[in-house]
Amino acid sequence: MGIRTFFDRLFGRTKDLADGRSPAAGRANGNGHGTQMACVDCKRTFLFEEGEQKFFKMRGLTPPKRCPGCRMKRKHRR
Ligand SMILES: [Zn+2]
């Protein structure tokens, strides 16, 4: 009896975790101000956060054309 409940819970939990997983969809914490941008690589929209925008402006950089995931990939590939 106890074992079954244990397994049900275990598998239920695992399933929940798998279903609730959304790759590269990190929720912006705090106020979600920003601009929706379209990634040129995967064509997905991503949030160019207000803080990031300021950072890019301050450094005189052009806004990113890729989502954080694709940017990371490129960085790692080099
Ligand atoms: Zn992308």
N, CA, C, O and the ligand as a Tripos MOL2 file, in Angstrom:
@<TRIPOS>MOLECULE
protein
  313   311    79     0     0
PROTEIN
NO_CHARGES

@<TRIPOS>ATOM
      1 N           0.8370   -1.2160    0.0000 N.3       1 MET1
      2 CA          0.0000    0.0000    0.0000 C.3       1 MET1
      3 C           0.8670    1.2600    0.0000 C.2       1 MET1
      4 O           0.7360    2.1560   -0.8340 O.2       1 MET1
      5 N           1.7400    1.2650    0.9710 N.am      2 GLY2
      6 CA          2.5960    2.4510    1.0870 C.3       2 GLY2
      7 C           3.4940    2.6170   -0.1150 C.2       2 GLY2
      8 O           3.7400    3.7280   -0.5840 O.2       2 GLY2
      9 N           3.9770    1.4980   -0.6010 N.am      3 ILE3
     10 CA          4.8980    1.5330   -1.7450 C.3       3 ILE3
     11 C           4.2350    2.1300   -2.9700 C.2       3 ILE3
     12 O           4.8270    2.9410   -3.6810 O.2       3 ILE3
     13 N           3.0020    1.7200   -3.2070 N.am      4 ARG4
     14 CA          2.3110    2.1950   -4.4010 C.3       4 ARG4
     15 C           2.1630    3.7190   -4.3630 C.2       4 ARG4
     16 O           2.4190    4.4190   -5.3430 O.2       4 ARG4
     17 N           1.7520    4.1870   -3.2270 N.am      5 THR5
     18 CA          1.5920    5.6370   -3.0980 C.3       5 THR5
     19 C           2.9180    6.3320   -3.3700 C.2       5 THR5
     20 O           2.9860    7.3840   -4.0040 O.2       5 THR5
     21 N           3.9440    5.7090   -2.8730 N.am      6 PHE6
     22 CA          5.2850    6.2580   -3.0630 C.3       6 PHE6
     23 C           5.6240    6.3660   -4.5440 C.2       6 PHE6
     24 O           6.1190    7.3950   -5.0040 O.2       6 PHE6
     25 N           5.3510    5.2890   -5.2890 N.am      7 PHE7
     26 CA          5.6720    5.2890   -6.7140 C.3       7 PHE7
     27 C           4.7840    6.2610   -7.4830 C.2       7 PHE7
     28 O           5.2350    6.9710   -8.3820 O.2       7 PHE7
     29 N           3.4970    6.2710   -7.0990 N.am      8 ASP8
     30 CA          2.5750    7.1980   -7.7660 C.3       8 ASP8
     31 C           3.0860    8.6220   -7.6090 C.2       8 ASP8
     32 O           3.0910    9.4170   -8.5490 O.2       8 ASP8
     33 N           3.4960    8.9010   -6.4360 N.am      9 ARG9
     34 CA          4.0060   10.2510   -6.1750 C.3       9 ARG9
     35 C           5.2680   10.5130   -6.9760 C.2       9 ARG9
     36 O           5.4460   11.5750   -7.5720 O.2       9 ARG9
     37 N           6.1220    9.5310   -6.9720 N.am     10 LEU10
     38 CA          7.4100    9.6650   -7.6540 C.3      10 LEU10
     39 C           7.1940    9.9410   -9.1420 C.2      10 LEU10
     40 O           7.7610   10.8730   -9.7120 O.2      10 LEU10
     41 N           6.3430    9.0870   -9.7600 N.am     11 PHE11
     42 CA          6.1440    9.2440  -11.2000 C.3      11 PHE11
     43 C           5.3270   10.4880  -11.5090 C.2      11 PHE11
     44 O           5.5540   11.1780  -12.5020 O.2      11 PHE11
     45 N           4.3670   10.7540  -10.6270 N.am     12 GLY12
     46 CA          3.5590   11.9620  -10.8390 C.3      12 GLY12
     47 C           4.4580   13.1860  -10.8220 C.2      12 GLY12
     48 O           4.3180   14.1070  -11.6280 O.2      12 GLY12
     49 N           5.3630   13.1620   -9.8970 N.am     13 ARG13
     50 CA          6.2840   14.2940   -9.7630 C.3      13 ARG13
     51 C           7.1940   14.4180  -10.9800 C.2      13 ARG13
     52 O           7.3930   15.5050  -11.5230 O.2      13 ARG13
     53 N           7.7370   13.2850  -11.3890 N.am     14 THR14
     54 CA          8.6460   13.2880  -12.5380 C.3      14 THR14
     55 C           7.9360   13.8220  -13.7700 C.2      14 THR14
     56 O           8.4890   14.6060  -14.5420 O.2      14 THR14
     57 N           6.6910   13.3750  -13.9350 N.am     15 LYS15
     58 CA          5.9220   13.8020  -15.1050 C.3      15 LYS15
     59 C           5.6840   15.3120  -15.0500 C.2      15 LYS15
     60 O           5.8370   16.0280  -16.0390 O.2      15 LYS15
     61 N           5.3120   15.7540  -13.8810 N.am     16 ASP16
     62 CA          5.0720   17.1930  -13.7160 C.3      16 ASP16
     63 C           6.3100   17.9960  -14.0850 C.2      16 ASP16
     64 O           6.2340   19.0180  -14.7660 O.2      16 ASP16
     65 N           7.4290   17.5150  -13.6270 N.am     17 LEU17
     66 CA          8.6760   18.2140  -13.9040 C.3      17 LEU17
     67 C           8.9510   18.2650  -15.3950 C.2      17 LEU17
     68 O           9.3520   19.2960  -15.9340 O.2      17 LEU17
     69 N           8.7260   17.1230  -16.0590 N.am     18 ALA18
     70 CA          9.0020   17.0510  -17.4980 C.3      18 ALA18
     71 C           8.0550   17.9600  -18.2740 C.2      18 ALA18
     72 O           8.4600   18.6500  -19.2100 O.2      18 ALA18
     73 N           6.7930   17.9480  -17.8700 N.am     19 ASP19
     74 CA          5.8010   18.7550  -18.5840 C.3      19 ASP19
     75 C           6.0180   20.2460  -18.3650 C.2      19 ASP19
     76 O           5.8790   21.0600  -19.2780 O.2      19 ASP19
     77 N           6.3630   20.5720  -17.1340 N.am     20 GLY20
     78 CA          6.5040   21.9850  -16.8020 C.3      20 GLY20
     79 C           7.7980   22.5910  -17.2990 C.2      20 GLY20
     80 O           8.0750   23.7710  -17.0800 O.2      20 GLY20
     81 N           8.5880   21.7690  -17.9720 N.am     21 ARG21
     82 CA          9.8760   22.2660  -18.4260 C.3      21 ARG21
     83 C           9.7190   23.0670  -19.7070 C.2      21 ARG21
     84 O           9.1750   22.5550  -20.6860 O.2      21 ARG21
     85 N          10.1650   24.2660  -19.7220 N.am     22 SER22
     86 CA         10.1300   25.0600  -20.9450 C.3      22 SER22
     87 C          11.5340   25.5710  -21.2180 C.2      22 SER22
     88 O          12.0190   26.4660  -20.5260 O.2      22 SER22
     89 N          12.1840   25.0100  -22.2160 N.am     23 PRO23
     90 CA         13.5750   25.3720  -22.4980 C.3      23 PRO23
     91 C          13.7660   26.8380  -22.8590 C.2      23 PRO23
     92 O          13.0360   27.3950  -23.6800 O.2      23 PRO23
     93 N          14.7240   27.4270  -22.2550 N.am     24 ALA24
     94 CA         15.0990   28.8010  -22.5750 C.3      24 ALA24
     95 C          13.9500   29.7750  -22.3900 C.2      24 ALA24
     96 O          13.8940   30.7990  -23.0710 O.2      24 ALA24
     97 N          13.0330   29.4750  -21.4830 N.am     25 ALA25
     98 CA         11.9200   30.3910  -21.2530 C.3      25 ALA25
     99 C          11.9940   30.9150  -19.8260 C.2      25 ALA25
    100 O          11.0190   30.8690  -19.0770 O.2      25 ALA25
    101 N          13.1260   31.3940  -19.4820 N.am     26 GLY26
    102 CA         13.3100   31.9120  -18.1390 C.3      26 GLY26
    103 C          12.4250   33.1080  -17.8880 C.2      26 GLY26
    104 O          12.4330   34.0780  -18.6450 O.2      26 GLY26
    105 N          11.6730   33.0290  -16.8320 N.am     27 ARG27
    106 CA         10.7720   34.1300  -16.5390 C.3      27 ARG27
    107 C          11.5530   35.3010  -15.9670 C.2      27 ARG27
    108 O          12.3690   35.1420  -15.0590 O.2      27 ARG27
    109 N          11.2910   36.4500  -16.5000 N.am     28 ALA28
    110 CA         11.9690   37.6380  -16.0090 C.3      28 ALA28
    111 C          11.4800   37.9410  -14.6080 C.2      28 ALA28
    112 O          10.2800   38.0760  -14.3680 O.2      28 ALA28
    113 N          12.4030   38.0460  -13.7060 N.am     29 ASN29
    114 CA         11.9920   38.3530  -12.3450 C.3      29 ASN29
    115 C          11.8430   39.8590  -12.1590 C.2      29 ASN29
    116 O          12.4910   40.6530  -12.8420 O.2      29 ASN29
    117 N          11.0060   40.2220  -11.2540 N.am     30 GLY30
    118 CA         10.7450   41.6450  -11.0520 C.3      30 GLY30
    119 C           9.7780   42.1580  -12.0990 C.2      30 GLY30
    120 O           8.9340   41.4140  -12.5980 O.2      30 GLY30
    121 N           9.9020   43.4130  -12.4260 N.am     31 ASN31
    122 CA          8.9920   43.9690  -13.4150 C.3      31 ASN31
    123 C           9.4240   43.5430  -14.8140 C.2      31 ASN31
    124 O          10.5810   43.7050  -15.2000 O.2      31 ASN31
    125 N           8.4920   43.0090  -15.5440 N.am     32 GLY32
    126 CA          8.8280   42.4550  -16.8570 C.3      32 GLY32
    127 C           8.7800   43.4760  -17.9640 C.2      32 GLY32
    128 O           8.0590   43.3040  -18.9470 O.2      32 GLY32
    129 N           9.5480   44.5430  -17.8090 N.am     33 HIS33
    130 CA          9.5970   45.5410  -18.8650 C.3      33 HIS33
    131 C          10.6430   45.1490  -19.8810 C.2      33 HIS33
    132 O          11.7030   44.6260  -19.5370 O.2      33 HIS33
    133 N          10.3360   45.4050  -21.1160 N.am     34 GLY34
    134 CA         11.3020   45.0830  -22.1470 C.3      34 GLY34
    135 C          10.6470   45.0570  -23.5080 C.2      34 GLY34
    136 O           9.4720   45.3950  -23.6540 O.2      34 GLY34
    137 N          11.4080   44.6560  -24.4930 N.am     35 THR35
    138 CA         10.9000   44.6090  -25.8500 C.3      35 THR35
    139 C          10.9390   43.1760  -26.3570 C.2      35 THR35
    140 O          11.9150   42.4550  -26.1480 O.2      35 THR35
    141 N           9.8870   42.7830  -27.0130 N.am     36 GLN36
    142 CA          9.8840   41.4590  -27.6190 C.3      36 GLN36
    143 C          10.6790   41.5130  -28.9090 C.2      36 GLN36
    144 O          10.4010   42.3170  -29.7980 O.2      36 GLN36
    145 N          11.6770   40.6360  -28.9940 N.am     37 MET37
    146 CA         12.5080   40.6000  -30.1930 C.3      37 MET37
    147 C          12.3850   39.2270  -30.8230 C.2      37 MET37
    148 O          12.0870   38.2430  -30.1460 O.2      37 MET37
    149 N          12.6180   39.1700  -32.1290 N.am     38 ALA38
    150 CA         12.5870   37.8750  -32.8080 C.3      38 ALA38
    151 C          14.0100   37.4170  -33.0710 C.2      38 ALA38
    152 O          14.8200   38.1600  -33.6260 O.2      38 ALA38
    153 N          14.3060   36.2040  -32.6740 N.am     39 CYS39
    154 CA         15.6470   35.6630  -32.8680 C.3      39 CYS39
    155 C          15.8540   35.3210  -34.3420 C.2      39 CYS39
    156 O          14.9840   34.7220  -34.9740 O.2      39 CYS39
    157 N          17.0070   35.7030  -34.8840 N.am     40 VAL40
    158 CA         17.2690   35.4430  -36.3000 C.3      40 VAL40
    159 C          17.6700   33.9870  -36.5230 C.2      40 VAL40
    160 O          17.6310   33.4930  -37.6500 O.2      40 VAL40
    161 N          18.0460   33.3160  -35.4690 N.am     41 ASP41
    162 CA         18.4640   31.9240  -35.6090 C.3      41 ASP41
    163 C          17.2930   30.9580  -35.4850 C.2      41 ASP41
    164 O          17.0380   30.1670  -36.3940 O.2      41 ASP41
    165 N          16.5880   31.0200  -34.3720 N.am     42 CYS42
    166 CA         15.5160   30.0530  -34.1390 C.3      42 CYS42
    167 C          14.1310   30.6540  -34.3660 C.2      42 CYS42
    168 O          13.1160   29.9730  -34.2190 O.2      42 CYS42
    169 N          14.1020   31.9390  -34.7280 N.am     43 LYS43
    170 CA         12.8410   32.6340  -35.0520 C.3      43 LYS43
    171 C          11.8780   32.7430  -33.8740 C.2      43 LYS43
    172 O          10.7030   33.0670  -34.0450 O.2      43 LYS43
    173 N          12.3760   32.4770  -32.7200 N.am     44 ARG44
    174 CA         11.5090   32.6020  -31.5500 C.3      44 ARG44
    175 C          11.5820   34.0170  -31.0320 C.2      44 ARG44
    176 O          12.5600   34.7320  -31.2540 O.2      44 ARG44
    177 N          10.5290   34.4090  -30.3370 N.am     45 THR45
    178 CA         10.5630   35.7360  -29.7290 C.3      45 THR45
    179 C          11.1570   35.6190  -28.3360 C.2      45 THR45
    180 O          10.9320   34.6400  -27.6240 O.2      45 THR45
    181 N          11.8950   36.6060  -27.9760 N.am     46 PHE46
    182 CA         12.4770   36.6310  -26.6420 C.3      46 PHE46
    183 C          12.3730   38.0400  -26.0980 C.2      46 PHE46
    184 O          12.1770   39.0000  -26.8430 O.2      46 PHE46
    185 N          12.5080   38.1460  -24.7960 N.am     47 LEU47
    186 CA         12.3640   39.4510  -24.1630 C.3      47 LEU47
    187 C          13.7180   40.1170  -24.0040 C.2      47 LEU47
    188 O          14.6160   39.5980  -23.3410 O.2      47 LEU47
    189 N          13.8380   41.2670  -24.6230 N.am     48 PHE48
    190 CA         15.0250   42.0960  -24.4570 C.3      48 PHE48
    191 C          14.7240   43.0290  -23.3050 C.2      48 PHE48
    192 O          14.0530   44.0490  -23.4610 O.2      48 PHE48
    193 N          15.2330   42.6610  -22.1530 N.am     49 GLU49
    194 CA         14.8350   43.3460  -20.9390 C.3      49 GLU49
    195 C          15.3110   44.7880  -20.8640 C.2      49 GLU49
    196 O          16.3000   45.1880  -21.4800 O.2      49 GLU49
    197 N          14.5650   45.5390  -20.0880 N.am     50 GLU50
    198 CA         14.8680   46.9670  -19.9570 C.3      50 GLU50
    199 C          16.2850   47.1690  -19.4420 C.2      50 GLU50
    200 O          17.0240   48.0180  -19.9400 O.2      50 GLU50
    201 N          16.6480   46.3880  -18.4510 N.am     51 GLY51
    202 CA         17.9890   46.5000  -17.8930 C.3      51 GLY51
    203 C          19.0550   46.2290  -18.9440 C.2      51 GLY51
    204 O          20.0700   46.9210  -19.0230 O.2      51 GLY51
    205 N          18.7980   45.2040  -19.7480 N.am     52 GLU52
    206 CA         19.7370   44.8650  -20.8140 C.3      52 GLU52
    207 C          19.8230   45.9950  -21.8310 C.2      52 GLU52
    208 O          20.9020   46.3530  -22.3050 O.2      52 GLU52
    209 N          18.6640   46.5420  -22.1510 N.am     53 GLN53
    210 CA         18.6440   47.6420  -23.1180 C.3      53 GLN53
    211 C          19.5230   48.7840  -22.6660 C.2      53 GLN53
    212 O          20.2900   49.3540  -23.4410 O.2      53 GLN53
    213 N          19.3940   49.1040  -21.3880 N.am     54 LYS54
    214 CA         20.2150   50.1930  -20.8290 C.3      54 LYS54
    215 C          21.6840   49.8590  -20.9530 C.2      54 LYS54
    216 O          22.5060   50.6930  -21.3320 O.2      54 LYS54
    217 N          21.9930   48.6180  -20.6240 N.am     55 PHE55
    218 CA         23.3710   48.1450  -20.6750 C.3      55 PHE55
    219 C          23.9360   48.2780  -22.0890 C.2      55 PHE55
    220 O          25.0620   48.7380  -22.2800 O.2      55 PHE55
    221 N          23.1440   47.8740  -23.0670 N.am     56 PHE56
    222 CA         23.5980   47.9300  -24.4560 C.3      56 PHE56
    223 C          23.7700   49.3770  -24.9100 C.2      56 PHE56
    224 O          24.7270   49.7200  -25.6040 O.2      56 PHE56
    225 N          22.8250   50.2120  -24.5050 N.am     57 LYS57
    226 CA         22.8930   51.6230  -24.8800 C.3      57 LYS57
    227 C          24.1350   52.2680  -24.2860 C.2      57 LYS57
    228 O          24.8680   53.0010  -24.9490 O.2      57 LYS57
    229 N          24.3400   51.9640  -23.0100 N.am     58 MET58
    230 CA         25.4730   52.5490  -22.2900 C.3      58 MET58
    231 C          26.7900   52.2050  -22.9790 C.2      58 MET58
    232 O          27.7020   53.0270  -23.0620 O.2      58 MET58
    233 N          26.8610   50.9880  -23.4620 N.am     59 ARG59
    234 CA         28.0990   50.5330  -24.0960 C.3      59 ARG59
    235 C          28.1340   50.8570  -25.5820 C.2      59 ARG59
    236 O          29.1280   50.6080  -26.2630 O.2      59 ARG59
    237 N          27.0290   51.4180  -26.0740 N.am     60 GLY60
    238 CA         26.9800   51.7550  -27.4920 C.3      60 GLY60
    239 C          26.9140   50.5270  -28.3760 C.2      60 GLY60
    240 O          27.3990   50.5220  -29.5080 O.2      60 GLY60
    241 N          26.2950   49.4740  -27.8260 N.am     61 LEU61
    242 CA         26.1850   48.2370  -28.5990 C.3      61 LEU61
    243 C          24.8460   48.1890  -29.3280 C.2      61 LEU61
    244 O          23.8770   48.8230  -28.9090 O.2      61 LEU61
    245 N          24.8050   47.4470  -30.4000 N.am     62 THR62
    246 CA         23.5390   47.2700  -31.1010 C.3      62 THR62
    247 C          22.7450   46.1710  -30.4050 C.2      62 THR62
    248 O          23.3220   45.2170  -29.8830 O.2      62 THR62
    249 N          21.4420   46.3060  -30.3990 N.am     63 PRO63
    250 CA         20.6040   45.3060  -29.7310 C.3      63 PRO63
    251 C          20.8350   43.9160  -30.3170 C.2      63 PRO63
    252 O          21.1040   43.7770  -31.5100 O.2      63 PRO63
    253 N          20.7310   42.8980  -29.4830 N.am     64 PRO64
    254 CA         20.9890   41.5310  -29.9280 C.3      64 PRO64
    255 C          19.9420   41.0650  -30.9320 C.2      64 PRO64
    256 O          18.7680   41.4200  -30.8410 O.2      64 PRO64
    257 N          20.3890   40.2690  -31.8830 N.am     65 LYS65
    258 CA         19.4580   39.7270  -32.8720 C.3      65 LYS65
    259 C          19.0860   38.2990  -32.5270 C.2      65 LYS65
    260 O          18.2380   37.6870  -33.1760 O.2      65 LYS65
    261 N          19.7320   37.7780  -31.4960 N.am     66 ARG66
    262 CA         19.4820   36.3920  -31.1310 C.3      66 ARG66
    263 C          18.9990   36.2730  -29.6930 C.2      66 ARG66
    264 O          19.2900   37.1160  -28.8450 O.2      66 ARG66
    265 N          18.2630   35.2170  -29.4480 N.am     67 CYS67
    266 CA         17.7710   34.9710  -28.1020 C.3      67 CYS67
    267 C          18.9400   34.5230  -27.2140 C.2      67 CYS67
    268 O          19.9680   34.0750  -27.7210 O.2      67 CYS67
    269 N          18.7840   34.6430  -25.9100 N.am     68 PRO68
    270 CA         19.8710   34.2760  -25.0040 C.3      68 PRO68
    271 C          20.4010   32.8660  -25.2590 C.2      68 PRO68
    272 O          21.6030   32.6210  -25.1610 O.2      68 PRO68
    273 N          19.5010   31.9450  -25.5850 N.am     69 GLY69
    274 CA         19.9100   30.5680  -25.8410 C.3      69 GLY69
    275 C          20.8560   30.4690  -27.0230 C.2      69 GLY69
    276 O          21.8940   29.8140  -26.9380 O.2      69 GLY69
    277 N          20.5010   31.1190  -28.1280 N.am     70 CYS70
    278 CA         21.3350   31.0580  -29.3250 C.3      70 CYS70
    279 C          22.6300   31.8330  -29.1110 C.2      70 CYS70
    280 O          23.6820   31.4560  -29.6260 O.2      70 CYS70
    281 N          22.5450   32.8940  -28.3660 N.am     71 ARG71
    282 CA         23.7580   33.6730  -28.0760 C.3      71 ARG71
    283 C          24.7450   32.8080  -27.3130 C.2      71 ARG71
    284 O          25.9410   32.8020  -27.6020 O.2      71 ARG71
    285 N          24.2190   32.0680  -26.3220 N.am     72 MET72
    286 CA         25.0640   31.1790  -25.5260 C.3      72 MET72
    287 C          25.7090   30.1330  -26.4080 C.2      72 MET72
    288 O          26.9050   29.8600  -26.3010 O.2      72 MET72
    289 N          24.9010   29.5480  -27.2860 N.am     73 LYS73
    290 CA         25.4040   28.5020  -28.1750 C.3      73 LYS73
    291 C          26.5630   29.0380  -29.0040 C.2      73 LYS73
    292 O          27.6050   28.3940  -29.1270 O.2      73 LYS73
    293 N          26.3710   30.2090  -29.5620 N.am     74 ARG74
    294 CA         27.4160   30.7940  -30.3990 C.3      74 ARG74
    295 C          28.6840   31.0510  -29.5820 C.2      74 ARG74
    296 O          29.8060   30.8210  -30.0320 O.2      74 ARG74
    297 N          28.4580   31.5310  -28.3820 N.am     75 LYS75
    298 CA         29.5830   31.8330  -27.5170 C.3      75 LYS75
    299 C          30.4140   30.5810  -27.2400 C.2      75 LYS75
    300 O          31.6450   30.5980  -27.2590 O.2      75 LYS75
    301 N          29.6800   29.4920  -26.9810 N.am     76 HIS76
    302 CA         30.3720   28.2480  -26.6460 C.3      76 HIS76
    303 C          31.0400   27.6070  -27.8460 C.2      76 HIS76
    304 O          32.0730   26.9480  -27.7190 O.2      76 HIS76
    305 N          30.4340   27.8070  -29.0250 N.am     77 ARG77
    306 CA         30.9880   27.1740  -30.2310 C.3      77 ARG77
    307 C          32.2800   27.8520  -30.6560 C.2      77 ARG77
    308 O          33.3300   27.2300  -30.8130 O.2      77 ARG77
    309 N          32.1420   29.1760  -30.8370 N.am     78 ARG78
    310 CA         33.2800   29.9950  -31.2830 C.3      78 ARG78
    311 C          33.9430   29.4410  -32.5280 C.2      78 ARG78
    312 O          34.9110   30.0190  -33.0220 O.2      78 ARG78
    313 ZN         17.3310   31.8070  -30.8480 Zn       79 ZN79
@<TRIPOS>BOND
     1     1     2 1
     2     2     3 1
     3     3     4 2
     4     3     5 am
     5     5     6 1
     6     6     7 1
     7     7     8 2
     8     7     9 am
     9     9    10 1
    10    10    11 1
    11    11    12 2
    12    11    13 am
    13    13    14 1
    14    14    15 1
    15    15    16 2
    16    15    17 am
    17    17    18 1
    18    18    19 1
    19    19    20 2
    20    19    21 am
    21    21    22 1
    22    22    23 1
    23    23    24 2
    24    23    25 am
    25    25    26 1
    26    26    27 1
    27    27    28 2
    28    27    29 am
    29    29    30 1
    30    30    31 1
    31    31    32 2
    32    31    33 am
    33    33    34 1
    34    34    35 1
    35    35    36 2
    36    35    37 am
    37    37    38 1
    38    38    39 1
    39    39    40 2
    40    39    41 am
    41    41    42 1
    42    42    43 1
    43    43    44 2
    44    43    45 am
    45    45    46 1
    46    46    47 1
    47    47    48 2
    48    47    49 am
    49    49    50 1
    50    50    51 1
    51    51    52 2
    52    51    53 am
    53    53    54 1
    54    54    55 1
    55    55    56 2
    56    55    57 am
    57    57    58 1
    58    58    59 1
    59    59    60 2
    60    59    61 am
    61    61    62 1
    62    62    63 1
    63    63    64 2
    64    63    65 am
    65    65    66 1
    66    66    67 1
    67    67    68 2
    68    67    69 am
    69    69    70 1
    70    70    71 1
    71    71    72 2
    72    71    73 am
    73    73    74 1
    74    74    75 1
    75    75    76 2
    76    75    77 am
    77    77    78 1
    78    78    79 1
    79    79    80 2
    80    79    81 am
    81    81    82 1
    82    82    83 1
    83    83    84 2
    84    83    85 am
    85    85    86 1
    86    86    87 1
    87    87    88 2
    88    87    89 am
    89    89    90 1
    90    90    91 1
    91    91    92 2
    92    91    93 am
    93    93    94 1
    94    94    95 1
    95    95    96 2
    96    95    97 am
    97    97    98 1
    98    98    99 1
    99    99   100 2
   100    99   101 am
   101   101   102 1
   102   102   103 1
   103   103   104 2
   104   103   105 am
   105   105   106 1
   106   106   107 1
   107   107   108 2
   108   107   109 am
   109   109   110 1
   110   110   111 1
   111   111   112 2
   112   111   113 am
   113   113   114 1
   114   114   115 1
   115   115   116 2
   116   115   117 am
   117   117   118 1
   118   118   119 1
   119   119   120 2
   120   119   121 am
   121   121   122 1
   122   122   123 1
   123   123   124 2
   124   123   125 am
   125   125   126 1
   126   126   127 1
   127   127   128 2
   128   127   129 am
   129   129   130 1
   130   130   131 1
   131   131   132 2
   132   131   133 am
   133   133   134 1
   134   134   135 1
   135   135   136 2
   136   135   137 am
   137   137   138 1
   138   138   139 1
   139   139   140 2
   140   139   141 am
   141   141   142 1
   142   142   143 1
   143   143   144 2
   144   143   145 am
   145   145   146 1
   146   146   147 1
   147   147   148 2
   148   147   149 am
   149   149   150 1
   150   150   151 1
   151   151   152 2
   152   151   153 am
   153   153   154 1
   154   154   155 1
   155   155   156 2
   156   155   157 am
   157   157   158 1
   158   158   159 1
   159   159   160 2
   160   159   161 am
   161   161   162 1
   162   162   163 1
   163   163   164 2
   164   163   165 am
   165   165   166 1
   166   166   167 1
   167   167   168 2
   168   167   169 am
   169   169   170 1
   170   170   171 1
   171   171   172 2
   172   171   173 am
   173   173   174 1
   174   174   175 1
   175   175   176 2
   176   175   177 am
   177   177   178 1
   178   178   179 1
   179   179   180 2
   180   179   181 am
   181   181   182 1
   182   182   183 1
   183   183   184 2
   184   183   185 am
   185   185   186 1
   186   186   187 1
   187   187   188 2
   188   187   189 am
   189   189   190 1
   190   190   191 1
   191   191   192 2
   192   191   193 am
   193   193   194 1
   194   194   195 1
   195   195   196 2
   196   195   197 am
   197   197   198 1
   198   198   199 1
   199   199   200 2
   200   199   201 am
   201   201   202 1
   202   202   203 1
   203   203   204 2
   204   203   205 am
   205   205   206 1
   206   206   207 1
   207   207   208 2
   208   207   209 am
   209   209   210 1
   210   210   211 1
   211   211   212 2
   212   211   213 am
   213   213   214 1
   214   214   215 1
   215   215   216 2
   216   215   217 am
   217   217   218 1
   218   218   219 1
   219   219   220 2
   220   219   221 am
   221   221   222 1
   222   222   223 1
   223   223   224 2
   224   223   225 am
   225   225   226 1
   226   226   227 1
   227   227   228 2
   228   227   229 am
   229   229   230 1
   230   230   231 1
   231   231   232 2
   232   231   233 am
   233   233   234 1
   234   234   235 1
   235   235   236 2
   236   235   237 am
   237   237   238 1
   238   238   239 1
   239   239   240 2
   240   239   241 am
   241   241   242 1
   242   242   243 1
   243   243   244 2
   244   243   245 am
   245   245   246 1
   246   246   247 1
   247   247   248 2
   248   247   249 am
   249   249   250 1
   250   250   251 1
   251   251   252 2
   252   251   253 am
   253   253   254 1
   254   254   255 1
   255   255   256 2
   256   255   257 am
   257   257   258 1
   258   258   259 1
   259   259   260 2
   260   259   261 am
   261   261   262 1
   262   262   263 1
   263   263   264 2
   264   263   265 am
   265   265   266 1
   266   266   267 1
   267   267   268 2
   268   267   269 am
   269   269   270 1
   270   270   271 1
   271   271   272 2
   272   271   273 am
   273   273   274 1
   274   274   275 1
   275   275   276 2
   276   275   277 am
   277   277   278 1
   278   278   279 1
   279   279   280 2
   280   279   281 am
   281   281   282 1
   282   282   283 1
   283   283   284 2
   284   283   285 am
   285   285   286 1
   286   286   287 1
   287   287   288 2
   288   287   289 am
   289   289   290 1
   290   290   291 1
   291   291   292 2
   292   291   293 am
   293   293   294 1
   294   294   295 1
   295   295   296 2
   296   295   297 am
   297   297   298 1
   298   298   299 1
   299   299   300 2
   300   299   301 am
   301   301   302 1
   302   302   303 1
   303   303   304 2
   304   303   305 am
   305   305   306 1
   306   306   307 1
   307   307   308 2
   308   307   309 am
   309   309   310 1
   310   310   311 1
   311   311   312 2
@<TRIPOS>SUBSTRUCTURE
     1 MET1         2 RESIDUE 1 A MET
     2 GLY2         6 RESIDUE 1 A GLY
     3 ILE3        10 RESIDUE 1 A ILE
     4 ARG4        14 RESIDUE 1 A ARG
     5 THR5        18 RESIDUE 1 A THR
     6 PHE6        22 RESIDUE 1 A PHE
     7 PHE7        26 RESIDUE 1 A PHE
     8 ASP8        30 RESIDUE 1 A ASP
     9 ARG9        34 RESIDUE 1 A ARG
    10 LEU10       38 RESIDUE 1 A LEU
    11 PHE11       42 RESIDUE 1 A PHE
    12 GLY12       46 RESIDUE 1 A GLY
    13 ARG13       50 RESIDUE 1 A ARG
    14 THR14       54 RESIDUE 1 A THR
    15 LYS15       58 RESIDUE 1 A LYS
    16 ASP16       62 RESIDUE 1 A ASP
    17 LEU17       66 RESIDUE 1 A LEU
    18 ALA18       70 RESIDUE 1 A ALA
    19 ASP19       74 RESIDUE 1 A ASP
    20 GLY20       78 RESIDUE 1 A GLY
    21 ARG21       82 RESIDUE 1 A ARG
    22 SER22       86 RESIDUE 1 A SER
    23 PRO23       90 RESIDUE 1 A PRO
    24 ALA24       94 RESIDUE 1 A ALA
    25 ALA25       98 RESIDUE 1 A ALA
    26 GLY26      102 RESIDUE 1 A GLY
    27 ARG27      106 RESIDUE 1 A ARG
    28 ALA28      110 RESIDUE 1 A ALA
    29 ASN29      114 RESIDUE 1 A ASN
    30 GLY30      118 RESIDUE 1 A GLY
    31 ASN31      122 RESIDUE 1 A ASN
    32 GLY32      126 RESIDUE 1 A GLY
    33 HIS33      130 RESIDUE 1 A HIS
    34 GLY34      134 RESIDUE 1 A GLY
    35 THR35      138 RESIDUE 1 A THR
    36 GLN36      142 RESIDUE 1 A GLN
    37 MET37      146 RESIDUE 1 A MET
    38 ALA38      150 RESIDUE 1 A ALA
    39 CYS39      154 RESIDUE 1 A CYS
    40 VAL40      158 RESIDUE 1 A VAL
    41 ASP41      162 RESIDUE 1 A ASP
    42 CYS42      166 RESIDUE 1 A CYS
    43 LYS43      170 RESIDUE 1 A LYS
    44 ARG44      174 RESIDUE 1 A ARG
    45 THR45      178 RESIDUE 1 A THR
    46 PHE46      182 RESIDUE 1 A PHE
    47 LEU47      186 RESIDUE 1 A LEU
    48 PHE48      190 RESIDUE 1 A PHE
    49 GLU49      194 RESIDUE 1 A GLU
    50 GLU50      198 RESIDUE 1 A GLU
    51 GLY51      202 RESIDUE 1 A GLY
    52 GLU52      206 RESIDUE 1 A GLU
    53 GLN53      210 RESIDUE 1 A GLN
    54 LYS54      214 RESIDUE 1 A LYS
    55 PHE55      218 RESIDUE 1 A PHE
    56 PHE56      222 RESIDUE 1 A PHE
    57 LYS57      226 RESIDUE 1 A LYS
    58 MET58      230 RESIDUE 1 A MET
    59 ARG59      234 RESIDUE 1 A ARG
    60 GLY60      238 RESIDUE 1 A GLY
    61 LEU61      242 RESIDUE 1 A LEU
    62 THR62      246 RESIDUE 1 A THR
    63 PRO63      250 RESIDUE 1 A PRO
    64 PRO64      254 RESIDUE 1 A PRO
    65 LYS65      258 RESIDUE 1 A LYS
    66 ARG66      262 RESIDUE 1 A ARG
    67 CYS67      266 RESIDUE 1 A CYS
    68 PRO68      270 RESIDUE 1 A PRO
    69 GLY69      274 RESIDUE 1 A GLY
    70 CYS70      278 RESIDUE 1 A CYS
    71 ARG71      282 RESIDUE 1 A ARG
    72 MET72      286 RESIDUE 1 A MET
    73 LYS73      290 RESIDUE 1 A LYS
    74 ARG74      294 RESIDUE 1 A ARG
    75 LYS75      298 RESIDUE 1 A LYS
    76 HIS76      302 RESIDUE 1 A HIS
    77 ARG77      306 RESIDUE 1 A ARG
    78 ARG78      310 RESIDUE 1 A ARG
    79 ZN79       313 GROUP 0 **** ****
